[in-house]
Amino acid sequence: MNSYSVRRPALAVALAGTLILAACGGDDDDTSSETTAAAGAAETTAAGGAETTAAGGSETTTAETTAEGTEPAGSEAPAGGDVELAEGDVFVTGSSTVEPISIRVGELANEMSGGGLAVTVEGPGTGDGFATFCTGGADIADASRPINDEEIAQCEENGVEYVELEVAIDGLTVATSPANEAITCLDVPALYALIGPESEGLANWSDATELATEVSSAYAADFPEAPLDISGPGEESGTYDTFVEFAIADLAEERGQDEATRADYSSSPNDNLIVEGIEASESSLGWVGFAYYAAEQDRMKALEIDAGDGCVAPTPETIADASYPFSRTLYIYVNTANAESNPAVASYVDLYLSPEGLASVADAGYVDLPEDRVQAAMDAWAGR
């Protein structure tokens, strides 16, 4: 069994809208809203009658929530006491992976009030979200990876100060069609051979056998003589960046290649379209956040990942304890000046970090943070 190590972002290793209105595509599921994805379009109807339709890309959704201090019995703010929702507007942008959680927190705010807190949530991707956030164009950035050095510099240049808050754990899920019986598990060298920079132009799975053998994959002999139809997020996505970090970067650096995927695959910022691409071919290959897979298990088959200790499937348990090698942390970044000047922003984040708000993590199909990391997020928010 190959023992090639998986490279992880530093904070990912530790362990493993609104009324909205929105649907982020297929990475969601759930309760007060119902989402249907078809032909690249997602439609969500939330209790209260708001409806949003998104076609072919990321969606923007608005929700209006009023706060009159009313709150369901038993809820409490992160720092103790009741969450009081202030009136005002909040704009959230960034990761389509985190978007369903932010949507559900907005739905909760709507249930607790009735119209004075208007939250707009969109999911163009982590990179695009930071581009807006770091120029002062958003109150909150959803992110499926930590902010990078270039983005930090951009925020500093524009005087945007922020606090980073962990909110959930995700398992980046590599998937194929349920009809693809030849492949059930892949290791990092196999993924590099199939999707990495040296695989450009390879049209069939079997075309990657030679490269997979060269980079010491234990699964090279399993590649079928079948079309290699790849669907995944584009470079604007944090899920793209994380996949490169997990599956491409180490071998690319070792072999003097660009730390990037091959360019010739079907990319989209809309996770619904990625799911459709994976479903459309019996020999497909792609990657999405775990919640998108969990919501569409009849359309995709999750592949187990072998990082040297055997094949591990993505499940809430393996993601939580980080035994699934592609576990990662999900974040929100809050503009602290906006939180100070706009009480609506602060109250939305208070609700996000409350027990009721954090229940949205599981509702959206992701994995809860352990208690010590929840407390760390609450402490960071209180100390802003």
BALOBA-1460 file (C-alpha; in Angstrom, 3 decimals):
// residues 384
<rec num="1" residu="m" x="0.000" y="0.000" z="0.000"/>
<rec num="2" residu="n" x="1.416" y="3.349" z="-0.953"/>
<rec num="3" residu="s" x="2.247" y="5.567" z="2.002"/>
<rec num="4" residu="y" x="2.295" y="8.898" z="0.195"/>
<rec num="5" residu="s" x="1.239" y="11.542" z="2.681"/>
<rec num="6" residu="v" x="-1.651" y="13.917" z="2.159"/>
<rec num="7" residu="r" x="-0.827" y="17.595" z="2.413"/>
<rec num="8" residu="r" x="-3.347" y="19.548" z="4.485"/>
<rec num="9" residu="p" x="-3.900" y="23.232" z="5.167"/>
<rec num="10" residu="a" x="-2.624" y="23.891" z="8.673"/>
<rec num="11" residu="l" x="-5.980" y="24.481" z="10.319"/>
<rec num="12" residu="a" x="-7.662" y="21.591" z="8.543"/>
<rec num="13" residu="v" x="-5.648" y="18.887" z="10.199"/>
<rec num="14" residu="a" x="-6.762" y="19.561" z="13.708"/>
<rec num="15" residu="l" x="-9.890" y="17.495" z="13.305"/>
<rec num="16" residu="a" x="-11.426" y="16.292" z="11.678"/>
<rec num="17" residu="g" x="-30.090" y="32.687" z="3.047"/>
<rec num="18" residu="t" x="-31.791" y="35.088" z="4.869"/>
<rec num="19" residu="l" x="-34.920" y="33.820" z="4.745"/>
<rec num="20" residu="i" x="-33.418" y="32.505" z="2.354"/>
<rec num="21" residu="l" x="-33.437" y="31.774" z="0.181"/>
<rec num="22" residu="a" x="-31.052" y="30.457" z="-1.640"/>
<rec num="23" residu="a" x="-29.808" y="27.357" z="-2.541"/>
<rec num="24" residu="c" x="-26.368" y="26.913" z="-3.249"/>
<rec num="25" residu="g" x="-26.701" y="24.345" z="-5.661"/>
<rec num="26" residu="g" x="-26.547" y="20.911" z="-4.556"/>
<rec num="27" residu="d" x="-24.613" y="21.186" z="-1.428"/>
<rec num="28" residu="d" x="-27.538" y="21.582" z="0.661"/>
<rec num="29" residu="d" x="-30.473" y="19.747" z="1.854"/>
<rec num="30" residu="d" x="-33.240" y="20.551" z="4.228"/>
<rec num="31" residu="t" x="-35.861" y="21.564" z="6.666"/>
<rec num="32" residu="s" x="-37.516" y="24.906" z="6.244"/>
<rec num="33" residu="s" x="-36.506" y="25.095" z="2.640"/>
<rec num="34" residu="e" x="-36.797" y="22.666" z="-0.217"/>
<rec num="35" residu="t" x="-34.255" y="22.631" z="-3.001"/>
<rec num="36" residu="t" x="-34.533" y="21.096" z="-6.437"/>
<rec num="37" residu="a" x="-31.588" y="20.936" z="-8.802"/>
<rec num="38" residu="a" x="-32.178" y="20.259" z="-12.454"/>
<rec num="39" residu="a" x="-30.628" y="21.375" z="-15.698"/>
<rec num="40" residu="g" x="-28.231" y="23.629" z="-13.862"/>
<rec num="41" residu="a" x="-30.919" y="25.453" z="-11.921"/>
<rec num="42" residu="a" x="-31.704" y="25.429" z="-8.226"/>
<rec num="43" residu="e" x="-34.905" y="26.671" z="-6.683"/>
<rec num="44" residu="t" x="-35.495" y="27.153" z="-2.994"/>
<rec num="45" residu="t" x="-38.708" y="28.063" z="-1.264"/>
<rec num="46" residu="a" x="-38.465" y="28.988" z="2.386"/>
<rec num="47" residu="a" x="-41.201" y="29.210" z="4.957"/>
<rec num="48" residu="g" x="-42.502" y="32.684" z="4.623"/>
<rec num="49" residu="g" x="-42.927" y="32.530" z="0.887"/>
<rec num="50" residu="a" x="-39.656" y="33.864" z="-0.480"/>
<rec num="51" residu="e" x="-38.421" y="32.050" z="-3.557"/>
<rec num="52" residu="t" x="-35.105" y="32.195" z="-5.374"/>
<rec num="53" residu="t" x="-34.112" y="30.640" z="-8.670"/>
<rec num="54" residu="a" x="-30.523" y="30.305" z="-9.805"/>
<rec num="55" residu="a" x="-29.468" y="29.026" z="-13.185"/>
<rec num="56" residu="g" x="-26.070" y="28.006" z="-14.371"/>
<rec num="57" residu="g" x="-23.977" y="29.680" z="-11.716"/>
<rec num="58" residu="s" x="-23.805" y="30.954" z="-8.186"/>
<rec num="59" residu="e" x="-26.940" y="32.425" z="-6.753"/>
<rec num="60" residu="t" x="-27.721" y="35.505" z="-4.758"/>
<rec num="61" residu="t" x="-30.531" y="35.358" z="-2.273"/>
<rec num="62" residu="t" x="-32.066" y="37.844" z="0.015"/>
<rec num="63" residu="a" x="-33.984" y="37.381" z="3.141"/>
<rec num="64" residu="e" x="-35.595" y="39.736" z="5.418"/>
<rec num="65" residu="t" x="-35.646" y="39.033" z="9.088"/>
<rec num="66" residu="t" x="-36.963" y="41.244" z="11.797"/>
<rec num="67" residu="a" x="-35.772" y="41.313" z="15.258"/>
<rec num="68" residu="e" x="-37.788" y="42.367" z="18.136"/>
<rec num="69" residu="g" x="-35.855" y="40.429" z="20.701"/>
<rec num="70" residu="t" x="-38.172" y="37.422" z="20.396"/>
<rec num="71" residu="e" x="-36.436" y="34.104" z="20.633"/>
<rec num="72" residu="p" x="-37.436" y="30.452" z="20.901"/>
<rec num="73" residu="a" x="-37.375" y="29.113" z="24.429"/>
<rec num="74" residu="g" x="-34.066" y="27.734" z="25.517"/>
<rec num="75" residu="s" x="-31.812" y="29.494" z="22.994"/>
<rec num="76" residu="e" x="-28.797" y="31.405" z="24.182"/>
<rec num="77" residu="a" x="-26.114" y="33.633" z="22.743"/>
<rec num="78" residu="p" x="-22.534" y="32.479" z="22.460"/>
<rec num="79" residu="a" x="-21.465" y="34.593" z="25.392"/>
<rec num="80" residu="g" x="-24.565" y="33.823" z="27.416"/>
<rec num="81" residu="g" x="-27.938" y="35.549" z="27.374"/>
<rec num="82" residu="d" x="-30.467" y="35.969" z="24.604"/>
<rec num="83" residu="v" x="-29.552" y="36.690" z="20.997"/>
<rec num="84" residu="e" x="-31.149" y="39.984" z="20.057"/>
<rec num="85" residu="l" x="-31.486" y="40.518" z="16.320"/>
<rec num="86" residu="a" x="-30.952" y="44.116" z="15.260"/>
<rec num="87" residu="e" x="-32.566" y="45.611" z="12.198"/>
<rec num="88" residu="g" x="-30.411" y="46.314" z="9.157"/>
<rec num="89" residu="d" x="-28.818" y="44.743" z="6.094"/>
<rec num="90" residu="v" x="-26.098" y="42.072" z="5.996"/>
<rec num="91" residu="f" x="-24.257" y="40.909" z="2.881"/>
<rec num="92" residu="v" x="-22.523" y="37.513" z="2.869"/>
<rec num="93" residu="t" x="-20.475" y="36.278" z="-0.092"/>
<rec num="94" residu="g" x="-17.924" y="33.574" z="-0.849"/>
<rec num="95" residu="s" x="-17.830" y="29.805" z="-0.672"/>
<rec num="96" residu="s" x="-20.676" y="27.862" z="-2.248"/>
<rec num="97" residu="t" x="-19.772" y="25.096" z="0.211"/>
<rec num="98" residu="v" x="-20.429" y="27.253" z="3.277"/>
<rec num="99" residu="e" x="-23.389" y="29.016" z="1.675"/>
<rec num="100" residu="p" x="-26.032" y="26.470" z="2.824"/>
<rec num="101" residu="i" x="-25.044" y="27.027" z="6.452"/>
<rec num="102" residu="s" x="-25.265" y="30.811" z="6.120"/>
<rec num="103" residu="i" x="-28.622" y="30.365" z="4.400"/>
<rec num="104" residu="r" x="-29.997" y="28.288" z="7.242"/>
<rec num="105" residu="v" x="-28.826" y="30.767" z="9.863"/>
<rec num="106" residu="g" x="-30.746" y="33.402" z="7.915"/>
<rec num="107" residu="e" x="-33.809" y="31.173" z="7.875"/>
<rec num="108" residu="l" x="-33.508" y="30.801" z="11.634"/>
<rec num="109" residu="a" x="-33.295" y="34.575" z="12.012"/>
<rec num="110" residu="n" x="-36.455" y="34.855" z="9.941"/>
<rec num="111" residu="e" x="-38.258" y="32.390" z="12.174"/>
<rec num="112" residu="m" x="-37.209" y="34.355" z="15.254"/>
<rec num="113" residu="s" x="-38.429" y="37.664" z="13.886"/>
<rec num="114" residu="g" x="-40.241" y="38.895" z="10.899"/>
<rec num="115" residu="g" x="-38.563" y="41.382" z="8.670"/>
<rec num="116" residu="g" x="-36.120" y="44.011" z="9.896"/>
<rec num="117" residu="l" x="-32.878" y="42.090" z="9.401"/>
<rec num="118" residu="a" x="-32.312" y="41.583" z="5.674"/>
<rec num="119" residu="v" x="-29.525" y="39.137" z="4.845"/>
<rec num="120" residu="t" x="-28.244" y="38.571" z="1.315"/>
<rec num="121" residu="v" x="-26.175" y="35.422" z="0.724"/>
<rec num="122" residu="e" x="-24.355" y="34.492" z="-2.466"/>
<rec num="123" residu="g" x="-21.869" y="31.749" z="-3.315"/>
<rec num="124" residu="p" x="-19.547" y="32.667" z="-6.198"/>
<rec num="125" residu="g" x="-16.610" y="30.830" z="-4.624"/>
<rec num="126" residu="t" x="-14.112" y="31.453" z="-1.839"/>
<rec num="127" residu="g" x="-11.622" y="33.358" z="-3.993"/>
<rec num="128" residu="d" x="-14.232" y="35.614" z="-5.555"/>
<rec num="129" residu="g" x="-15.757" y="36.148" z="-2.122"/>
<rec num="130" residu="f" x="-12.463" y="37.317" z="-0.648"/>
<rec num="131" residu="a" x="-11.953" y="39.628" z="-3.652"/>
<rec num="132" residu="t" x="-15.192" y="41.385" z="-2.724"/>
<rec num="133" residu="f" x="-14.694" y="41.185" z="1.037"/>
<rec num="134" residu="c" x="-11.121" y="42.537" z="1.002"/>
<rec num="135" residu="t" x="-12.188" y="45.631" z="-0.918"/>
<rec num="136" residu="g" x="-14.863" y="46.389" z="1.666"/>
<rec num="137" residu="g" x="-17.729" y="45.114" z="-0.465"/>
<rec num="138" residu="a" x="-19.153" y="42.534" z="1.946"/>
<rec num="139" residu="d" x="-19.794" y="42.180" z="5.654"/>
<rec num="140" residu="i" x="-18.927" y="38.474" z="5.815"/>
<rec num="141" residu="a" x="-16.919" y="36.117" z="3.613"/>
<rec num="142" residu="d" x="-17.774" y="32.416" z="3.636"/>
<rec num="143" residu="a" x="-14.644" y="30.333" z="3.018"/>
<rec num="144" residu="s" x="-13.839" y="26.665" z="2.484"/>
<rec num="145" residu="r" x="-10.143" y="27.328" z="3.087"/>
<rec num="146" residu="p" x="-8.135" y="29.802" z="5.158"/>
<rec num="147" residu="i" x="-7.499" y="33.247" z="3.706"/>
<rec num="148" residu="n" x="-4.219" y="33.270" z="1.756"/>
<rec num="149" residu="d" x="-1.299" y="35.697" z="1.849"/>
<rec num="150" residu="e" x="-2.369" y="37.617" z="-1.262"/>
<rec num="151" residu="e" x="-5.868" y="38.093" z="0.124"/>
<rec num="152" residu="i" x="-4.494" y="39.159" z="3.525"/>
<rec num="153" residu="a" x="-2.386" y="41.789" z="1.756"/>
<rec num="154" residu="q" x="-5.411" y="43.001" z="-0.197"/>
<rec num="155" residu="c" x="-7.447" y="43.356" z="2.991"/>
<rec num="156" residu="e" x="-4.597" y="45.240" z="4.652"/>
<rec num="157" residu="e" x="-4.191" y="47.540" z="1.666"/>
<rec num="158" residu="n" x="-7.876" y="48.449" z="1.830"/>
<rec num="159" residu="g" x="-7.996" y="48.775" z="5.619"/>
<rec num="160" residu="v" x="-10.327" y="45.811" z="6.050"/>
<rec num="161" residu="e" x="-9.857" y="44.207" z="9.468"/>
<rec num="162" residu="y" x="-11.550" y="40.908" z="10.174"/>
<rec num="163" residu="v" x="-11.946" y="38.027" z="12.562"/>
<rec num="164" residu="e" x="-11.667" y="34.418" z="11.341"/>
<rec num="165" residu="l" x="-14.231" y="32.006" z="12.805"/>
<rec num="166" residu="e" x="-14.356" y="28.248" z="12.316"/>
<rec num="167" residu="v" x="-17.936" y="27.057" z="11.826"/>
<rec num="168" residu="a" x="-17.906" y="23.454" z="10.560"/>
<rec num="169" residu="i" x="-15.943" y="20.501" z="9.197"/>
<rec num="170" residu="d" x="-16.322" y="19.197" z="5.655"/>
<rec num="171" residu="g" x="-14.988" y="16.183" z="3.835"/>
<rec num="172" residu="l" x="-13.984" y="17.030" z="0.269"/>
<rec num="173" residu="t" x="-15.635" y="14.157" z="-1.597"/>
<rec num="174" residu="v" x="-14.214" y="12.572" z="-4.747"/>
<rec num="175" residu="a" x="-17.024" y="10.933" z="-6.663"/>
<rec num="176" residu="t" x="-17.906" y="8.954" z="-9.759"/>
<rec num="177" residu="s" x="-21.050" y="7.483" z="-11.280"/>
<rec num="178" residu="p" x="-22.728" y="4.632" z="-9.386"/>
<rec num="179" residu="a" x="-22.360" y="2.689" z="-12.662"/>
<rec num="180" residu="n" x="-18.550" y="2.831" z="-12.426"/>
<rec num="181" residu="e" x="-17.942" y="-0.527" z="-10.763"/>
<rec num="182" residu="a" x="-14.236" y="-0.604" z="-11.680"/>
<rec num="183" residu="i" x="-13.257" y="2.135" z="-9.220"/>
<rec num="184" residu="t" x="-14.077" y="2.201" z="-5.498"/>
<rec num="185" residu="c" x="-10.880" y="3.624" z="-3.966"/>
<rec num="186" residu="l" x="-8.041" y="5.864" z="-5.132"/>
<rec num="187" residu="d" x="-4.832" y="7.110" z="-3.552"/>
<rec num="188" residu="v" x="-3.206" y="10.518" z="-3.934"/>
<rec num="189" residu="p" x="-0.815" y="9.423" z="-6.721"/>
<rec num="190" residu="a" x="-3.787" y="8.046" z="-8.686"/>
<rec num="191" residu="l" x="-5.627" y="11.354" z="-8.380"/>
<rec num="192" residu="y" x="-2.507" y="13.198" z="-9.470"/>
<rec num="193" residu="a" x="-2.189" y="10.950" z="-12.525"/>
<rec num="194" residu="l" x="-5.837" y="11.442" z="-13.461"/>
<rec num="195" residu="i" x="-6.393" y="15.130" z="-12.672"/>
<rec num="196" residu="g" x="-2.952" y="16.696" z="-12.123"/>
<rec num="197" residu="p" x="-1.006" y="18.960" z="-14.490"/>
<rec num="198" residu="e" x="0.710" y="16.067" z="-16.273"/>
<rec num="199" residu="s" x="-2.610" y="14.443" z="-17.206"/>
<rec num="200" residu="e" x="-3.577" y="17.139" z="-19.709"/>
<rec num="201" residu="g" x="-5.044" y="15.530" z="-22.814"/>
<rec num="202" residu="l" x="-5.593" y="12.068" z="-21.335"/>
<rec num="203" residu="a" x="-9.007" y="11.006" z="-22.609"/>
<rec num="204" residu="n" x="-9.435" y="7.596" z="-20.950"/>
<rec num="205" residu="w" x="-8.827" y="6.315" z="-17.447"/>
<rec num="206" residu="s" x="-6.382" y="3.765" z="-18.827"/>
<rec num="207" residu="d" x="-4.368" y="6.537" z="-20.498"/>
<rec num="208" residu="a" x="-3.235" y="7.542" z="-16.995"/>
<rec num="209" residu="t" x="-1.986" y="4.070" z="-16.063"/>
<rec num="210" residu="e" x="1.614" y="4.731" z="-17.056"/>
<rec num="211" residu="l" x="1.822" y="8.007" z="-15.130"/>
<rec num="212" residu="a" x="0.049" y="6.491" z="-12.113"/>
<rec num="213" residu="t" x="2.599" y="3.668" z="-12.071"/>
<rec num="214" residu="e" x="5.450" y="6.171" z="-12.369"/>
<rec num="215" residu="v" x="4.232" y="8.115" z="-9.338"/>
<rec num="216" residu="s" x="3.766" y="4.878" z="-7.358"/>
<rec num="217" residu="s" x="-0.009" y="4.591" z="-7.187"/>
<rec num="218" residu="a" x="-1.248" y="1.305" z="-5.793"/>
<rec num="219" residu="y" x="-4.338" y="1.594" z="-7.998"/>
<rec num="220" residu="a" x="-2.863" y="2.116" z="-11.466"/>
<rec num="221" residu="a" x="-3.882" y="-1.355" z="-12.624"/>
<rec num="222" residu="d" x="-7.519" y="-0.637" z="-11.733"/>
<rec num="223" residu="f" x="-8.013" y="2.123" z="-14.297"/>
<rec num="224" residu="p" x="-10.626" y="0.958" z="-16.828"/>
<rec num="225" residu="e" x="-10.609" y="1.366" z="-20.579"/>
<rec num="226" residu="a" x="-13.338" y="3.996" z="-20.389"/>
<rec num="227" residu="p" x="-13.753" y="7.730" z="-21.023"/>
<rec num="228" residu="l" x="-12.344" y="9.954" z="-18.295"/>
<rec num="229" residu="d" x="-15.041" y="12.618" z="-17.955"/>
<rec num="230" residu="i" x="-14.023" y="15.067" z="-15.229"/>
<rec num="231" residu="s" x="-16.285" y="17.653" z="-13.567"/>
<rec num="232" residu="g" x="-15.217" y="19.942" z="-10.741"/>
<rec num="233" residu="p" x="-15.054" y="23.500" z="-9.439"/>
<rec num="234" residu="g" x="-12.957" y="26.165" z="-11.116"/>
<rec num="235" residu="e" x="-10.047" y="28.165" z="-9.783"/>
<rec num="236" residu="e" x="-12.311" y="30.695" z="-8.056"/>
<rec num="237" residu="s" x="-13.406" y="27.980" z="-5.648"/>
<rec num="238" residu="g" x="-11.906" y="27.137" z="-2.284"/>
<rec num="239" residu="t" x="-12.865" y="23.531" z="-3.008"/>
<rec num="240" residu="y" x="-10.565" y="23.670" z="-6.031"/>
<rec num="241" residu="d" x="-7.739" y="25.081" z="-3.905"/>
<rec num="242" residu="t" x="-8.235" y="22.445" z="-1.232"/>
<rec num="243" residu="f" x="-8.282" y="19.617" z="-3.763"/>
<rec num="244" residu="v" x="-4.984" y="20.881" z="-5.194"/>
<rec num="245" residu="e" x="-3.565" y="21.054" z="-1.666"/>
<rec num="246" residu="f" x="-4.706" y="17.523" z="-0.816"/>
<rec num="247" residu="a" x="-4.187" y="15.665" z="-4.084"/>
<rec num="248" residu="i" x="-1.843" y="17.606" z="-6.372"/>
<rec num="249" residu="a" x="0.575" y="19.967" z="-4.641"/>
<rec num="250" residu="d" x="3.162" y="17.637" z="-3.110"/>
<rec num="251" residu="l" x="3.717" y="15.543" z="-6.219"/>
<rec num="252" residu="a" x="3.618" y="18.600" z="-8.479"/>
<rec num="253" residu="e" x="6.331" y="20.280" z="-6.406"/>
<rec num="254" residu="e" x="8.386" y="17.106" z="-6.321"/>
<rec num="255" residu="r" x="8.142" y="16.719" z="-10.102"/>
<rec num="256" residu="g" x="8.666" y="20.393" z="-10.964"/>
<rec num="257" residu="q" x="5.106" y="20.942" z="-12.174"/>
<rec num="258" residu="d" x="2.582" y="23.694" z="-11.563"/>
<rec num="259" residu="e" x="0.514" y="23.170" z="-8.432"/>
<rec num="260" residu="a" x="-2.742" y="23.059" z="-10.347"/>
<rec num="261" residu="t" x="-5.120" y="20.592" z="-11.920"/>
<rec num="262" residu="r" x="-5.219" y="19.854" z="-15.622"/>
<rec num="263" residu="a" x="-7.124" y="22.597" z="-17.440"/>
<rec num="264" residu="d" x="-9.139" y="20.404" z="-19.810"/>
<rec num="265" residu="y" x="-12.087" y="19.403" z="-17.661"/>
<rec num="266" residu="s" x="-15.631" y="20.668" z="-17.180"/>
<rec num="267" residu="s" x="-15.426" y="23.322" z="-14.464"/>
<rec num="268" residu="s" x="-18.232" y="25.321" z="-12.881"/>
<rec num="269" residu="p" x="-18.852" y="27.495" z="-9.825"/>
<rec num="270" residu="n" x="-22.294" y="25.879" z="-9.586"/>
<rec num="271" residu="d" x="-22.142" y="22.662" z="-7.586"/>
<rec num="272" residu="n" x="-25.415" y="21.504" z="-9.124"/>
<rec num="273" residu="l" x="-23.739" y="21.463" z="-12.523"/>
<rec num="274" residu="i" x="-20.802" y="19.490" z="-11.117"/>
<rec num="275" residu="v" x="-23.219" y="16.918" z="-9.733"/>
<rec num="276" residu="e" x="-24.944" y="16.742" z="-13.105"/>
<rec num="277" residu="g" x="-21.598" y="16.225" z="-14.841"/>
<rec num="278" residu="i" x="-20.686" y="13.376" z="-12.501"/>
<rec num="279" residu="e" x="-24.085" y="11.794" z="-13.031"/>
<rec num="280" residu="a" x="-24.022" y="12.211" z="-16.814"/>
<rec num="281" residu="s" x="-21.144" y="9.819" z="-17.541"/>
<rec num="282" residu="e" x="-20.860" y="6.204" z="-16.392"/>
<rec num="283" residu="s" x="-17.091" y="6.647" z="-16.046"/>
<rec num="284" residu="s" x="-17.057" y="10.153" z="-14.555"/>
<rec num="285" residu="l" x="-14.729" y="11.631" z="-11.955"/>
<rec num="286" residu="g" x="-15.230" y="14.792" z="-9.937"/>
<rec num="287" residu="w" x="-15.132" y="16.409" z="-6.530"/>
<rec num="288" residu="v" x="-17.565" y="18.401" z="-4.349"/>
<rec num="289" residu="g" x="-18.176" y="19.220" z="-0.695"/>
<rec num="290" residu="f" x="-19.607" y="16.397" z="1.414"/>
<rec num="291" residu="a" x="-23.030" y="18.008" z="1.816"/>
<rec num="292" residu="y" x="-23.525" y="18.021" z="-1.961"/>
<rec num="293" residu="y" x="-22.679" y="14.342" z="-2.076"/>
<rec num="294" residu="a" x="-24.837" y="13.514" z="0.943"/>
<rec num="295" residu="a" x="-27.837" y="15.213" z="-0.658"/>
<rec num="296" residu="e" x="-27.353" y="13.435" z="-3.988"/>
<rec num="297" residu="q" x="-26.153" y="9.943" z="-3.067"/>
<rec num="298" residu="d" x="-28.455" y="8.332" z="-5.600"/>
<rec num="299" residu="r" x="-26.699" y="10.274" z="-8.370"/>
<rec num="300" residu="m" x="-23.069" y="9.817" z="-7.313"/>
<rec num="301" residu="k" x="-20.790" y="7.244" z="-5.720"/>
<rec num="302" residu="a" x="-18.243" y="8.555" z="-3.225"/>
<rec num="303" residu="l" x="-14.786" y="7.079" z="-3.717"/>
<rec num="304" residu="e" x="-12.779" y="5.976" z="-0.725"/>
<rec num="305" residu="i" x="-9.389" y="7.643" z="-0.296"/>
<rec num="306" residu="d" x="-6.214" y="5.795" z="0.618"/>
<rec num="307" residu="a" x="-3.587" y="8.055" z="2.177"/>
<rec num="308" residu="g" x="-1.367" y="5.156" z="3.185"/>
<rec num="309" residu="d" x="-3.474" y="3.533" z="5.892"/>
<rec num="310" residu="g" x="-6.071" y="1.875" z="3.705"/>
<rec num="311" residu="c" x="-9.251" y="3.033" z="2.017"/>
<rec num="312" residu="v" x="-11.502" y="5.356" z="4.034"/>
<rec num="313" residu="a" x="-14.946" y="6.517" z="2.912"/>
<rec num="314" residu="p" x="-16.245" y="10.002" z="3.732"/>
<rec num="315" residu="t" x="-18.837" y="9.772" z="6.518"/>
<rec num="316" residu="p" x="-19.767" y="12.187" z="9.303"/>
<rec num="317" residu="e" x="-17.708" y="10.031" z="11.685"/>
<rec num="318" residu="t" x="-14.556" y="9.750" z="9.555"/>
<rec num="319" residu="i" x="-14.718" y="13.437" z="8.676"/>
<rec num="320" residu="a" x="-15.122" y="14.430" z="12.333"/>
<rec num="321" residu="d" x="-12.160" y="12.392" z="13.555"/>
<rec num="322" residu="a" x="-10.036" y="13.252" z="10.474"/>
<rec num="323" residu="s" x="-9.491" y="9.598" z="9.586"/>
<rec num="324" residu="y" x="-10.908" y="10.580" z="6.206"/>
<rec num="325" residu="p" x="-7.811" y="12.134" z="4.631"/>
<rec num="326" residu="f" x="-9.611" y="14.958" z="2.837"/>
<rec num="327" residu="s" x="-11.257" y="16.508" z="5.914"/>
<rec num="328" residu="r" x="-11.136" y="20.303" z="6.072"/>
<rec num="329" residu="t" x="-12.385" y="23.251" z="8.131"/>
<rec num="330" residu="l" x="-15.052" y="25.696" z="6.943"/>
<rec num="331" residu="y" x="-14.937" y="29.359" z="8.013"/>
<rec num="332" residu="i" x="-16.631" y="32.702" z="8.044"/>
<rec num="333" residu="y" x="-14.616" y="35.944" z="8.041"/>
<rec num="334" residu="v" x="-16.343" y="38.981" z="9.560"/>
<rec num="335" residu="n" x="-15.455" y="42.606" z="8.836"/>
<rec num="336" residu="t" x="-15.004" y="43.876" z="12.405"/>
<rec num="337" residu="a" x="-15.573" y="47.539" z="11.544"/>
<rec num="338" residu="n" x="-18.881" y="46.652" z="9.898"/>
<rec num="339" residu="a" x="-19.848" y="44.552" z="12.900"/>
<rec num="340" residu="e" x="-19.163" y="47.563" z="15.105"/>
<rec num="341" residu="s" x="-21.013" y="50.097" z="12.964"/>
<rec num="342" residu="n" x="-23.897" y="47.852" z="11.889"/>
<rec num="343" residu="p" x="-25.561" y="45.983" z="14.778"/>
<rec num="344" residu="a" x="-27.306" y="43.726" z="12.258"/>
<rec num="345" residu="v" x="-23.961" y="42.188" z="11.301"/>
<rec num="346" residu="a" x="-23.001" y="41.544" z="14.911"/>
<rec num="347" residu="s" x="-26.387" y="40.037" z="15.782"/>
<rec num="348" residu="y" x="-26.292" y="37.760" z="12.734"/>
<rec num="349" residu="v" x="-22.884" y="36.424" z="13.808"/>
<rec num="350" residu="d" x="-24.106" y="36.085" z="17.416"/>
<rec num="351" residu="l" x="-26.909" y="33.917" z="16.088"/>
<rec num="352" residu="y" x="-24.494" y="31.991" z="13.838"/>
<rec num="353" residu="l" x="-22.397" y="30.973" z="16.860"/>
<rec num="354" residu="s" x="-25.335" y="30.213" z="19.144"/>
<rec num="355" residu="p" x="-26.372" y="26.589" z="19.739"/>
<rec num="356" residu="e" x="-29.371" y="27.118" z="17.465"/>
<rec num="357" residu="g" x="-27.247" y="28.669" z="14.741"/>
<rec num="358" residu="l" x="-24.605" y="25.958" z="14.890"/>
<rec num="359" residu="a" x="-27.353" y="23.358" z="14.545"/>
<rec num="360" residu="s" x="-27.516" y="24.606" z="10.949"/>
<rec num="361" residu="v" x="-24.205" y="22.841" z="10.306"/>
<rec num="362" residu="a" x="-25.750" y="19.391" z="10.536"/>
<rec num="363" residu="d" x="-28.931" y="20.613" z="8.859"/>
<rec num="364" residu="a" x="-26.839" y="21.629" z="5.859"/>
<rec num="365" residu="g" x="-25.139" y="18.222" z="5.728"/>
<rec num="366" residu="y" x="-21.780" y="19.058" z="7.318"/>
<rec num="367" residu="v" x="-20.049" y="17.964" z="10.516"/>
<rec num="368" residu="d" x="-20.124" y="19.854" z="13.813"/>
<rec num="369" residu="l" x="-16.951" y="21.255" z="15.313"/>
<rec num="370" residu="p" x="-15.867" y="19.708" z="18.631"/>
<rec num="371" residu="e" x="-16.734" y="21.755" z="21.687"/>
<rec num="372" residu="d" x="-13.244" y="23.154" z="22.217"/>
<rec num="373" residu="r" x="-13.167" y="24.601" z="18.700"/>
<rec num="374" residu="v" x="-16.662" y="26.031" z="19.068"/>
<rec num="375" residu="q" x="-15.464" y="27.737" z="22.244"/>
<rec num="376" residu="a" x="-12.373" y="29.035" z="20.437"/>
<rec num="377" residu="a" x="-14.582" y="30.583" z="17.751"/>
<rec num="378" residu="m" x="-16.809" y="32.188" z="20.384"/>
<rec num="379" residu="d" x="-13.759" y="33.532" z="22.217"/>
<rec num="380" residu="a" x="-12.331" y="34.959" z="18.983"/>
<rec num="381" residu="w" x="-15.647" y="36.668" z="18.231"/>
<rec num="382" residu="a" x="-15.979" y="38.051" z="21.764"/>
<rec num="383" residu="g" x="-12.394" y="39.338" z="21.627"/>
<rec num="384" residu="r" x="-12.697" y="41.111" z="18.315"/>
